[in-house]
């Protein structure tokens, strides 16, 4: 399962749906991804920290998604 986390990417739910999955009740993942991007763009976290955080978020998303 693959997700794009960029500013111009579709929402995580749309991306999950296009792959045959849903985030269900776990809508907070989008807020977390948006917050990480905001921190990265404003130089609050480094590139390395951002990528590591996205890896962790991706793992959490994979554990919670459900097949449609």
N, C-alpha and C positions, 0 to 999 in steps of 0.2 A: 504494500500500500504506500502510495506516494502523495506528499502534500507540498505545495508551494506556499511559502510564508511571506512573500514580498508584499509591498504596499499595493500593488496593482493586481494581486492575485484574487481569484474568487474566494468567497468565504469557505471555511473549512467544511461546513455542512454541504455546500454545493460540490466541493471536490470529493467528499466522501460519497455523496449520492451518485456522482458520475462513475464511481468505482463499485457501486452496488452495496454501499454501506450507509449507515446513519450514525450521527453522534448521539442521537436520542436526547436524553436530559442533560447531557454534558456540554452545554453551550458555553461554559466558562473557558473552554479551550481557545475559542476565538478571542476572548478578552485578554487572555494570557499572551497569545501570539501578538496581538496588537500592542500590548504593553511592552513586550520585549523589543518590538520594532521601534517604538517610540524612544525607549531607553538607548537603543543602539544609534538611532539617527541623531540623537542629542548628545552623543559621546559620553553617556553615563556608564555604559558597559563597552568593553572592547569587542573587536571582531571575534576573537577566540571565545570570549565569554558568551557572546550572542549565539555562536554556532553550537557551543556545548549546551546551552539552555534549550535551543531548538531540538537538539538530539534527545534531551530528556523529555521535552514536551511530546515529541513524536512517539516515543516509547509509551507514554501515558495514553495518548490518543489510540494507539494500536490496541492496547489492552481493553479500552472501553467501547470501541466501535461495535456496532451490531450489523449483521447481514440484513439487507432489506428483504 
